[in-house]
Amino acid sequence: MMHDSAADDALGVLDRMTCILEAFDQDDHGLGISELALRAGIPKSTVSRLVATLVRQGYLERDGKRIHLGLRLFELGQLAEQPRELRGVALPVMADLRAKTGENVHLAIRDRSEMVCIAVMRGRAAARPAVRTGGRLPIHATALGKAVLGHAPAAEVEAVLSHGLETWTARTITDPVVLTRQLDEIRRGRLATEAGEFAGTLSCVATAVFAPAGRLMGAISVSGCTEGLDAERVAPDLRAAALALTRRLGPGRPGPA
């Protein structure tokens, strides 16, 4: 068996490797060792050593002095069954919703106190989406998060509230009483909304997505500029999209588009 000290060392290495992998951003075209060390908050010599290991395992790729995320990460991501299945059946539904509303469309699933965006479609004239595919959103300050949290067990809601509601903008709801009231309304069938709570110039409307048996799968949303997004206008199309997703997730569903 591995001794406690050896196990702690192994966990420490995993933590540092995770920091390195999470240092990359969607707009990066490769990073040097120095930039990786700065972003990860890890000594340059340690980053250099760990990068060599990650390159050897295929999790990173080296192009001269630039480091890129590797193909192995993509391969592992494809093995995440629920996001892959949900994304596969959702893409045509999202495309239809974007065509009808002209706005950004997002699909996300929950990971503890955050939402992970698994698909994004940018609208024709909408503002730039606030999050990329694979990006994370706070569950309490986004319509996507509220849509899911509104249908979560009471104990899970309480855990989010007790952890503290971080402020993202001046409009972020940080009062547990106010947020609980919103979640109660969502549970009774109201769409989840947020206006500039996560990104100051953007608003969003979302609803939960369920499997046919009633299992909560995630949430789908429409978002755009705060001044231009009409929640009442997009609401019927958004509800129809969520229902279409439930049907496509059922027995005999069509294959991924």
N, C-alpha and C positions, 0 to 999 in steps of 0.2 A: 504493500500500500504506500501511497505517497505521503510523506511526512507533512505536518501542518505548514512548516516553513516553506517547503518545496511547493505546496499547493498555493500558498500566498504569493510566492514568486511567479508561478504560472498565471495566476489571476492578474497580477500586476502587468505582466507582458500582454495579456489579452486586452486589458484596459488601455494600454498605450497603443496597441495596434488599432483598436477601435477609434481612438482619438485621431490617429493618422488617417484612417479611411474616411472619417466624418469631416475631415478638414477640407475635402474637395467640395466645390460648388458647381452648379450647372453651367456657369459662365466660364469656368476654368478651361484653359487649353494646355493643361499640363502645369505642374508645379515643380520648382526646384526644391532641393533638400532644405535650404535655409527658410523658404517660405512655408514649407510643411512644418518645420520645427516651430516657427513663430505661431502659426495657426493652431497647432496641436498643443503648444505649451510644453514641449518636451525638448531636452537638450539635443543639439544637432547631431552629435555623435551617436546617440541612442536612436534617433530617427533614421540615420544612415544605415545602421545595423538592422533595424526592423524592416526597413524598406527592402533591403536585400533579400530578407526571408520572404516577404510578401510577393516580391517579383518572382522568386523561385517557385512559389506555390501558385502563381497565376492570378493573385488578387490585385496586383498592380502590374503595370507595364512600364518599361523604361524606353524613352526615345531620346538618346543623347543624355543631356542633363535634366530633361523634363520627365516627370513622373505622371502617369495617367492611371485611372482606375482600370482594372483588368477584366478580361472576359469571364473569368471564373465567378466574379461577383454577379454578373448578369445571369449566368447559368444557375447559380444558387437561387437568385430571385425568382426565376421561372418555376422553381420547385415549391414555392409558397402557394399551396393549392387554392385556398379561399380567395386571395386577391386575384390570382390568375383566372380562376373560373368566373368570378364576378366581373372582372375587367373584360374578359372575352365576350360575355353575353351583353355587356353594357355598351360597348362602343357604338353599335348602330343606333341604339336608343339615345345615346348622348348626341350623336350627330343629328338626329331628327330634332331633338330638343334645341340644339344650337340653331338649326335652320329656322325653327319656328319663333324663337325669341331674339335671335341675333346677339345673344349675350354669351359670356364665358360659362362653361359647364364643367363642374368638378364632380368626381366620385371619390369617396374616401371611406376608410374603415378605421375602427378604433384600436388604439394601442395604449391601454391604461388611461392616462390623463391627456393624451394627445390623439389627434386624427392624422392618419397617414394618407396622403392623396395618391391614389393608384391610377388615375387617369384625368387628363385636362384637355379640354377643347376650347380654343380661344374664339370668341365671337367676332363677327364681321367688323364692328366698329367699337367694340368694348375696350375698356381699359385693360392694361396688361394684368394677367392673373397674379394674385398675391402669392401664389405658391406653385411650384413646379411638381411634376410627377415624381413621387418619392419624397416630397417635402412634408414637413410636419406642421400641424396647426394646434393651438391650444383648444382644448375641448370646451372650455367655458366662454371663450370670447369669439366664437365663430358659429354661424348658422349650422354648418355641417356638424360641429360638435354638439350643439344644443339639440339637434334633431335626434342624435343617437342617445345623448344623456337623458332626454325626456322619456325614453322607453327603457332605461336601465333600472335594475333593482334599487330599492331605496338605500341599501347599504353602500352601493357603489356611488350613488349620488352624494351621500354623506361623506364618503372618503374624499371626493373631489372638493367639496365645500370646506372640509376641515383642513385640507392641505393649503388652503389660501388661494384667492383668486388674483392672479398677477395682473397688473395694469399694463396694457399694451398701447392704448391711446387714451385721450381724455374721455372718450365715450365708453371705454370698457366697463362692463358691469362688475363691480367688486363687492356688492352687497349681497350676501347669501339669500336674504329674504326676497330681494327683487328677482334674482336668478331662479330661485325655487318657484316663484309665482309663474315665471315664463315657462319653466319645465312642466308645471301642472297643466298649463294651457296647451302645450305641445302634446302631452299625454291624452288630452281630450280631443285631439284632432287638428289643432291649429298648426300651420306651417311655422318652422323655426326661421327667425329673421335676425339680422344684425346690421347696424348702420354705422360703419366706421369704427367698430369696436376692436378690430384686429389691425386693419390698414385704414388709415384715416379717410381716404378718398373713395373707398369701396364699400358697397353694400351687398348683401347676399340673402337669398331665400333658399331654404333647404327642407327636405323631408327624408324620413328614414326609408330604408329599403329592407324588405323582409323576404325570406324564402317562403314558399307556399305553406310550409308547416308552421310558419309563424316565427322562425328564428331570425333575430335581428342580424342583418348582414353588413350594413353600413349606411351611408347617406349620399344623396345626390343633390346638387345645388345649381342655381343660376346666380351669377354675380355680375356686377357692372358698376359704373360710376354712381356714387351716392345720389347725385342730382338727377340722373337719367333712368335709374332702375325703377320700374313700376311693379311692385310686388303683386298687386292685384291682377295685373295684366298677364304675368308669367305663371301665376299660381295654377290655373287649370292644366297648362301644358306640363308643369313640373309634377303635379299629382298623376297625370296620365303616364308620364315617363316612369315613375316609381312603380305603378301598377304593371306596366309593360315589363319591367325588370323582374318583378315577382313571377309573372307568367313564364318568362324565358328561363327562369331558374327552376321551373317545375319539371316533372317527368315528361320525357319526350321533347325537351327543349331543343331548339335549333343549335347547331354547333357554332363556335365562335366565328364571327365574320372576318 
